[in-house]
């Protein structure tokens, strides 16, 4: 599924160097009442309303406990915390292997969002990345994510490789993102001029010795979940 640009390119207050399709994702834990922060990215869908992120940004893996009150602010920065408005989530879906089993190999999910306060759909406002599956483990990728709780986007370019042999199958990249950066997209064929690419992973876990980041391997299971979510 190829990227798709915004429906109308108009003036925005996006901070210099920020990617408008990558945003701050906020949510609440209904049990602990804690407020959570992650990163999400816009991915192409029928109704231009879909965000991809890490599964643990949507639910407590292994406990079937879903978070709530999702709010997505694409391109958020310290000076402009909502340059395109706020998009509230109305449907959050991860796979059983994450929500029920807590299996880190399936730590991904999708959130459908409502239009912003001005009635604009998310993809119309900022554009949409594509998504691609079943790629080689060793490949160049661009990762974009917020640095923990800070409203600062970091872009990292590197080469992926397999974390551990199957059945582990997760993918690693040496990008040194800190805790709290979960959910940022791993992009194939990222175009710096359009600021769009093909999502082939999400920041899932941080390993500190040495410091590198992990993503689930995007396979047919990811695609099946994507297709279900992309129709809402």
C-alpha positions in Angstrom: 0.0 0.0 0.0 1.7 3.2 -1.2 1.8 6.5 0.7 -0.8 9.2 -0.1 -0.3 12.9 0.4 -2.6 15.3 2.1 -5.8 16.3 0.3 -4.9 19.9 0.4 -1.5 21.4 1.2 -2.1 24.6 3.1 -0.3 26.7 5.6 0.4 25.1 8.9 2.3 25.9 12.1 4.4 22.7 11.9 7.8 23.2 13.6 10.8 23.1 11.3 12.2 19.5 10.8 9.1 17.8 12.2 7.2 15.1 10.3 3.5 15.9 10.2 2.4 12.2 9.9 4.2 11.3 13.1 2.5 12.5 16.3 2.2 12.3 20.0 -0.3 9.6 21.2 -1.8 10.1 24.6 -4.0 7.6 26.6 -5.2 6.7 30.0 -5.1 3.5 32.0 -8.6 2.9 33.5 -7.2 0.8 36.3 -4.2 2.7 37.5 -5.5 6.1 36.3 -2.0 6.8 34.9 -1.6 9.0 31.8 0.5 7.5 29.1 2.6 8.9 26.2 3.7 7.2 23.0 4.3 7.9 19.3 2.0 7.0 16.5 2.1 7.4 12.7 -0.6 7.9 10.1 -1.1 5.0 7.7 -3.2 4.8 4.6 -6.8 3.7 5.1 -10.2 3.9 3.4 -11.5 6.7 5.6 -8.1 8.5 6.1 -8.4 8.0 9.8 -5.8 5.3 10.9 -2.8 5.5 13.2 -0.3 2.7 13.8 1.6 2.3 17.1 3.0 -0.3 19.5 0.5 -2.7 21.1 1.7 -1.7 24.6 0.6 1.8 23.8 -3.0 0.5 23.4 -3.4 -2.2 26.1 -1.7 -4.0 28.9 -0.3 -7.0 27.1 -1.2 -10.4 28.7 -4.1 -8.9 30.8 -6.6 -8.0 28.1 -6.8 -4.5 29.6 -7.4 -1.9 27.0 -6.4 1.8 27.6 -8.8 4.6 26.8 -9.2 8.3 25.9 -6.8 8.1 23.0 -5.7 11.5 21.6 -3.4 11.9 18.6 -1.6 15.2 17.9 0.3 14.9 14.5 3.4 17.0 14.3 3.2 18.1 17.9 6.1 20.2 19.2 6.8 22.3 22.3 5.9 25.5 20.6 3.0 24.1 18.6 1.5 21.2 20.6 -1.4 20.6 18.1 -0.5 22.2 14.7 -3.2 20.1 12.9 -5.6 19.8 15.8 -6.4 16.8 18.1 -7.8 13.6 16.7 -9.6 11.4 19.3 -9.5 7.6 19.0 -12.8 5.7 18.7 -11.5 2.2 18.0 -8.2 0.6 19.1 -7.3 -2.9 18.0 -4.3 -5.1 18.7 -4.1 -8.8 18.0 -4.9 -11.6 20.5 -1.2 -12.6 20.7 -0.5 -9.2 22.3 -3.6 -8.4 24.2 -4.2 -11.8 25.7 -0.8 -13.5 25.5 1.5 -10.5 25.9 3.8 -11.9 23.2 6.4 -9.2 22.3 6.5 -10.4 18.7 3.0 -9.0 18.2 3.5 -5.7 19.9 1.7 -3.5 17.3 -1.8 -2.2 16.8 -4.0 0.3 15.0 -6.2 3.1 16.2 -9.0 4.7 14.2 -9.6 8.4 15.0 -12.4 10.9 14.6 -11.9 14.1 12.5 -10.4 17.1 14.4 -12.2 20.1 15.8 -12.5 21.6 12.3 -14.0 18.4 10.9 -10.9 17.5 8.9 -9.9 13.8 8.5 -6.4 12.9 9.7 -5.1 11.8 6.3 -6.6 14.8 4.6 -4.7 17.1 7.0 -1.3 15.6 7.0 -1.1 12.8 4.4 -0.7 9.0 4.9 2.3 6.6 4.9 2.0 3.3 3.1 2.6 -0.1 4.7 4.6 -3.0 3.5 5.2 -6.6 4.8 7.5 -9.6 4.3 10.6 -7.6 3.7 14.3 -8.8 4.2 15.6 -8.7 7.8 18.6 -6.8 6.6 17.5 -3.5 5.0 17.9 0.3 5.3 15.2 2.0 7.4 14.4 5.5 8.7 12.9 5.6 12.2 11.1 8.7 13.5 9.8 9.0 17.0 9.4 11.3 19.9 12.1 11.3 22.6 10.4 9.9 25.6 8.1 12.6 27.2 9.7 15.4 25.2 7.9 17.0 22.3 11.0 16.5 20.2 11.1 14.2 17.1 14.3 12.3 16.4 15.0 10.8 13.0 17.4 7.9 12.7 18.7 6.1 9.6 20.3 2.7 9.9 20.3 -0.9 8.8 18.0 -3.5 10.4 18.9 -7.1 11.2 17.3 -10.0 12.9 17.3 -9.8 16.7 17.3 -13.6 17.4 16.7 -16.6 15.1 13.1 -17.8 14.7 10.7 -18.3 16.4 11.9 -15.0 18.0 11.9 -13.2 14.6 11.9 -9.6 15.9 14.0 -7.0 14.1 16.6 -4.7 15.6 18.1 -1.3 14.6 20.9 0.6 16.5 19.0 3.9 17.0 19.3 4.6 20.7 15.8 5.8 21.4 15.0 6.1 25.1 12.1 4.6 27.1 8.9 6.4 26.3 9.6 6.6 22.5 7.5 3.5 21.7 5.3 3.4 18.6 7.4 5.4 16.2 7.4 4.1 12.6 10.2 2.3 10.8 10.0 3.5 7.2 11.2 1.9 4.0 11.9 4.2 1.0 11.4 7.4 3.1 11.2 10.5 1.0 12.5 13.6 2.9 10.8 15.9 0.5 7.3 14.5 0.9 8.0 13.2 4.4 6.3 9.9 3.5 7.4 6.3 3.3 6.3 2.7 3.7 5.9 1.6 7.3 7.6 -1.7 7.9 7.9 -1.7 11.7 7.2 0.2 14.9 9.4 1.0 17.9 8.5 -1.7 20.4 11.3 -2.3 22.9 14.6 -0.6 24.0 17.6 -2.7 24.9 20.2 -0.8 26.8 23.4 -2.9 26.7 24.3 -2.1 24.0 21.6 0.3 23.2 19.3 -0.7 20.3 15.6 -0.8 19.5 13.3 -3.7 18.4 10.2 -4.0 16.2 7.9 -6.9 15.5 8.5 -8.4 12.1 5.8 -7.2 9.7 4.3 -10.3 8.1 0.9 -11.6 6.8 -0.5 -11.3 10.4 0.2 -7.6 10.5 -1.4 -7.2 7.1 -4.6 -9.0 8.1 -5.0 -6.8 11.1 -4.2 -3.7 9.0 -6.9 -4.6 6.5 -9.5 -5.1 9.2 -8.7 -1.7 10.7 -8.4 0.2 7.4 -12.1 -0.2 6.6 -13.5 1.6 9.7 
